[in-house]
Amino acid sequence: MEPAMKYFSFKAFQEGSHVELEKVFFHHHWRLYTYAMGILNDTNSAGDIVADSIIELWNKRKTIKSEEHLRPWLFTVVRNKAIDELRRRKSLQTIYVEAFPEMEDDQEAEIVRNDLLRLITGMMDELPPKMQEILRMRYIEGLTPKEIGKRMGIEQSTVYNHLRGGIEKIKDLLRNDFF
């Protein structure tokens, strides 16, 4: 048993003790944060991922078999959430590149790109609900068109049509706002 967890009661934790959850958090949060930072290189996202992981731990505490499984479980969840965040960023980057393929890659373009990605995310709210849901699953959750089709009970070709249509509408909105 690790020294700082000396007075930790796994049984009380599983039964819902917030005091025991705090012990887990204070004992592991810095290592988890450092681990997430190593993957993402982004302080805000790393902090959010650690917080989300602790919440997930709390919600799934009864499924964890023993105290020895806590640390590996937390690191696995942080790693998976960080990878999901990287996928989400890459997907949003794809929308940007398709909307503005002519922008050069330099520091100023990177600043503009980040602002546009925030704008694009907001513009998704102006799309029809089904198209919006499909775009969010693809470009924010990082699901494949096949996975989206399965989840929504629609054909993969329909997913592709909504993705194409959504990207075109976002391009139009961007062009109307900026040009």
Salt bridges, closest charged atoms under 4 A:
GLU2 OE1 - HIS27 NE2 2.68
GLU2 OE1 - ARG31 NH1 3.51
GLU15 OE2 - LYS11 NZ 3.85
GLU20 OE2 - LYS23 NZ 3.17
ASP42 OD2 - ARG89 NH2 2.69
GLU56 OE2 - LYS60 NZ 3.24
GLU56 OE1 - LYS81 NZ 3.01
ASP84 OD1 - ARG87 NH1 3.26
GLU85 OE2 - ARG88 NH2 2.81
GLU85 OE2 - ARG89 NE 3.06
ASP105 OD1 - ARG113 NH2 2.81
GLU110 OE1 - ARG113 NH1 2.66
ASP115 OD1 - ARG118 NH2 2.67
ASP125 OD1 - ARG136 NH2 2.24
GLU141 OE1 - ARG151 NH1 2.92
GLU168 OE2 - LYS171 NZ 3.39
ASP172 OD1 - ARG175 NH1 3.84
